[in-house]
């Protein structure tokens, strides 16, 4: 059991890390730049070889889009 809030926060942060082998990149961009970045990412790392995808996204109050792209580290 955690005795201090910081210990609890560290334990929760460590639990949130996924060890599934995917590499993740998070971006925060204006809407059109976000679309372009996602297209470039998927062109660079095609789904067939890298299992690439947009893992999650949200629109921020500023109108920007925050999104996470994921892919496998290698097709080999």
MODELLER restraints for C-alpha pairs under 7 A, 6 or more apart:
rsr = mdl.restraints
at = mdl.atoms
rsr.add(forms.Gaussian(group=physical.xy_distance, feature=features.Distance(at['CA:2:A'], at['CA:8:A']), mean=5.33, stdev=0.5))
rsr.add(forms.Gaussian(group=physical.xy_distance, feature=features.Distance(at['CA:21:A'], at['CA:72:A']), mean=6.59, stdev=0.5))
rsr.add(forms.Gaussian(group=physical.xy_distance, feature=features.Distance(at['CA:22:A'], at['CA:70:A']), mean=6.15, stdev=0.5))
rsr.add(forms.Gaussian(group=physical.xy_distance, feature=features.Distance(at['CA:22:A'], at['CA:71:A']), mean=5.39, stdev=0.5))
rsr.add(forms.Gaussian(group=physical.xy_distance, feature=features.Distance(at['CA:22:A'], at['CA:72:A']), mean=4.75, stdev=0.5))
rsr.add(forms.Gaussian(group=physical.xy_distance, feature=features.Distance(at['CA:22:A'], at['CA:73:A']), mean=6.56, stdev=0.5))
rsr.add(forms.Gaussian(group=physical.xy_distance, feature=features.Distance(at['CA:23:A'], at['CA:70:A']), mean=5.55, stdev=0.5))
rsr.add(forms.Gaussian(group=physical.xy_distance, feature=features.Distance(at['CA:23:A'], at['CA:71:A']), mean=5.41, stdev=0.5))
rsr.add(forms.Gaussian(group=physical.xy_distance, feature=features.Distance(at['CA:23:A'], at['CA:72:A']), mean=5.95, stdev=0.5))
rsr.add(forms.Gaussian(group=physical.xy_distance, feature=features.Distance(at['CA:23:A'], at['CA:73:A']), mean=6.11, stdev=0.5))
rsr.add(forms.Gaussian(group=physical.xy_distance, feature=features.Distance(at['CA:24:A'], at['CA:68:A']), mean=6.47, stdev=0.5))
rsr.add(forms.Gaussian(group=physical.xy_distance, feature=features.Distance(at['CA:24:A'], at['CA:69:A']), mean=5.62, stdev=0.5))
rsr.add(forms.Gaussian(group=physical.xy_distance, feature=features.Distance(at['CA:24:A'], at['CA:70:A']), mean=4.43, stdev=0.5))
rsr.add(forms.Gaussian(group=physical.xy_distance, feature=features.Distance(at['CA:24:A'], at['CA:71:A']), mean=6.67, stdev=0.5))
rsr.add(forms.Gaussian(group=physical.xy_distance, feature=features.Distance(at['CA:25:A'], at['CA:68:A']), mean=5.50, stdev=0.5))
rsr.add(forms.Gaussian(group=physical.xy_distance, feature=features.Distance(at['CA:25:A'], at['CA:69:A']), mean=5.36, stdev=0.5))
rsr.add(forms.Gaussian(group=physical.xy_distance, feature=features.Distance(at['CA:25:A'], at['CA:70:A']), mean=6.54, stdev=0.5))
rsr.add(forms.Gaussian(group=physical.xy_distance, feature=features.Distance(at['CA:26:A'], at['CA:67:A']), mean=5.60, stdev=0.5))
rsr.add(forms.Gaussian(group=physical.xy_distance, feature=features.Distance(at['CA:26:A'], at['CA:68:A']), mean=4.20, stdev=0.5))
rsr.add(forms.Gaussian(group=physical.xy_distance, feature=features.Distance(at['CA:26:A'], at['CA:69:A']), mean=6.39, stdev=0.5))
rsr.add(forms.Gaussian(group=physical.xy_distance, feature=features.Distance(at['CA:27:A'], at['CA:66:A']), mean=5.59, stdev=0.5))
rsr.add(forms.Gaussian(group=physical.xy_distance, feature=features.Distance(at['CA:27:A'], at['CA:67:A']), mean=5.50, stdev=0.5))
rsr.add(forms.Gaussian(group=physical.xy_distance, feature=features.Distance(at['CA:27:A'], at['CA:68:A']), mean=6.38, stdev=0.5))
rsr.add(forms.Gaussian(group=physical.xy_distance, feature=features.Distance(at['CA:28:A'], at['CA:64:A']), mean=6.47, stdev=0.5))
rsr.add(forms.Gaussian(group=physical.xy_distance, feature=features.Distance(at['CA:28:A'], at['CA:65:A']), mean=5.58, stdev=0.5))
rsr.add(forms.Gaussian(group=physical.xy_distance, feature=features.Distance(at['CA:28:A'], at['CA:66:A']), mean=4.26, stdev=0.5))
rsr.add(forms.Gaussian(group=physical.xy_distance, feature=features.Distance(at['CA:28:A'], at['CA:67:A']), mean=6.58, stdev=0.5))
rsr.add(forms.Gaussian(group=physical.xy_distance, feature=features.Distance(at['CA:29:A'], at['CA:64:A']), mean=5.38, stdev=0.5))
rsr.add(forms.Gaussian(group=physical.xy_distance, feature=features.Distance(at['CA:29:A'], at['CA:65:A']), mean=5.51, stdev=0.5))
rsr.add(forms.Gaussian(group=physical.xy_distance, feature=features.Distance(at['CA:29:A'], at['CA:66:A']), mean=6.60, stdev=0.5))
rsr.add(forms.Gaussian(group=physical.xy_distance, feature=features.Distance(at['CA:30:A'], at['CA:63:A']), mean=6.89, stdev=0.5))
rsr.add(forms.Gaussian(group=physical.xy_distance, feature=features.Distance(at['CA:30:A'], at['CA:64:A']), mean=4.41, stdev=0.5))
rsr.add(forms.Gaussian(group=physical.xy_distance, feature=features.Distance(at['CA:30:A'], at['CA:65:A']), mean=5.97, stdev=0.5))
rsr.add(forms.Gaussian(group=physical.xy_distance, feature=features.Distance(at['CA:31:A'], at['CA:64:A']), mean=5.87, stdev=0.5))
rsr.add(forms.Gaussian(group=physical.xy_distance, feature=features.Distance(at['CA:31:A'], at['CA:65:A']), mean=5.77, stdev=0.5))
rsr.add(forms.Gaussian(group=physical.xy_distance, feature=features.Distance(at['CA:34:A'], at['CA:65:A']), mean=6.55, stdev=0.5))
rsr.add(forms.Gaussian(group=physical.xy_distance, feature=features.Distance(at['CA:42:A'], at['CA:52:A']), mean=6.50, stdev=0.5))
rsr.add(forms.Gaussian(group=physical.xy_distance, feature=features.Distance(at['CA:45:A'], at['CA:52:A']), mean=6.34, stdev=0.5))
rsr.add(forms.Gaussian(group=physical.xy_distance, feature=features.Distance(at['CA:46:A'], at['CA:52:A']), mean=6.30, stdev=0.5))
rsr.add(forms.Gaussian(group=physical.xy_distance, feature=features.Distance(at['CA:49:A'], at['CA:75:A']), mean=5.09, stdev=0.5))
rsr.add(forms.Gaussian(group=physical.xy_distance, feature=features.Distance(at['CA:50:A'], at['CA:71:A']), mean=5.43, stdev=0.5))
rsr.add(forms.Gaussian(group=physical.xy_distance, feature=features.Distance(at['CA:50:A'], at['CA:72:A']), mean=4.94, stdev=0.5))
rsr.add(forms.Gaussian(group=physical.xy_distance, feature=features.Distance(at['CA:50:A'], at['CA:74:A']), mean=6.51, stdev=0.5))
rsr.add(forms.Gaussian(group=physical.xy_distance, feature=features.Distance(at['CA:50:A'], at['CA:75:A']), mean=5.54, stdev=0.5))
rsr.add(forms.Gaussian(group=physical.xy_distance, feature=features.Distance(at['CA:51:A'], at['CA:71:A']), mean=5.67, stdev=0.5))
rsr.add(forms.Gaussian(group=physical.xy_distance, feature=features.Distance(at['CA:51:A'], at['CA:72:A']), mean=6.31, stdev=0.5))
rsr.add(forms.Gaussian(group=physical.xy_distance, feature=features.Distance(at['CA:52:A'], at['CA:70:A']), mean=5.53, stdev=0.5))
rsr.add(forms.Gaussian(group=physical.xy_distance, feature=features.Distance(at['CA:52:A'], at['CA:71:A']), mean=4.28, stdev=0.5))
rsr.add(forms.Gaussian(group=physical.xy_distance, feature=features.Distance(at['CA:53:A'], at['CA:69:A']), mean=5.81, stdev=0.5))
rsr.add(forms.Gaussian(group=physical.xy_distance, feature=features.Distance(at['CA:53:A'], at['CA:70:A']), mean=5.60, stdev=0.5))
rsr.add(forms.Gaussian(group=physical.xy_distance, feature=features.Distance(at['CA:53:A'], at['CA:71:A']), mean=6.76, stdev=0.5))
rsr.add(forms.Gaussian(group=physical.xy_distance, feature=features.Distance(at['CA:54:A'], at['CA:68:A']), mean=5.92, stdev=0.5))
rsr.add(forms.Gaussian(group=physical.xy_distance, feature=features.Distance(at['CA:54:A'], at['CA:69:A']), mean=4.55, stdev=0.5))
rsr.add(forms.Gaussian(group=physical.xy_distance, feature=features.Distance(at['CA:54:A'], at['CA:70:A']), mean=6.38, stdev=0.5))
rsr.add(forms.Gaussian(group=physical.xy_distance, feature=features.Distance(at['CA:55:A'], at['CA:68:A']), mean=5.45, stdev=0.5))
rsr.add(forms.Gaussian(group=physical.xy_distance, feature=features.Distance(at['CA:55:A'], at['CA:69:A']), mean=5.55, stdev=0.5))
rsr.add(forms.Gaussian(group=physical.xy_distance, feature=features.Distance(at['CA:55:A'], at['CA:70:A']), mean=6.15, stdev=0.5))
rsr.add(forms.Gaussian(group=physical.xy_distance, feature=features.Distance(at['CA:56:A'], at['CA:67:A']), mean=5.64, stdev=0.5))
rsr.add(forms.Gaussian(group=physical.xy_distance, feature=features.Distance(at['CA:56:A'], at['CA:68:A']), mean=5.54, stdev=0.5))
rsr.add(forms.Gaussian(group=physical.xy_distance, feature=features.Distance(at['CA:57:A'], at['CA:65:A']), mean=6.89, stdev=0.5))
rsr.add(forms.Gaussian(group=physical.xy_distance, feature=features.Distance(at['CA:57:A'], at['CA:66:A']), mean=5.52, stdev=0.5))
rsr.add(forms.Gaussian(group=physical.xy_distance, feature=features.Distance(at['CA:57:A'], at['CA:67:A']), mean=4.01, stdev=0.5))
rsr.add(forms.Gaussian(group=physical.xy_distance, feature=features.Distance(at['CA:57:A'], at['CA:68:A']), mean=6.42, stdev=0.5))
rsr.add(forms.Gaussian(group=physical.xy_distance, feature=features.Distance(at['CA:58:A'], at['CA:65:A']), mean=5.78, stdev=0.5))
rsr.add(forms.Gaussian(group=physical.xy_distance, feature=features.Distance(at['CA:58:A'], at['CA:66:A']), mean=5.44, stdev=0.5))
rsr.add(forms.Gaussian(group=physical.xy_distance, feature=features.Distance(at['CA:58:A'], at['CA:67:A']), mean=6.46, stdev=0.5))
rsr.add(forms.Gaussian(group=physical.xy_distance, feature=features.Distance(at['CA:59:A'], at['CA:65:A']), mean=4.59, stdev=0.5))
rsr.add(forms.Gaussian(group=physical.xy_distance, feature=features.Distance(at['CA:59:A'], at['CA:66:A']), mean=6.34, stdev=0.5))
rsr.add(forms.Gaussian(group=physical.xy_distance, feature=features.Distance(at['CA:60:A'], at['CA:66:A']), mean=6.98, stdev=0.5))
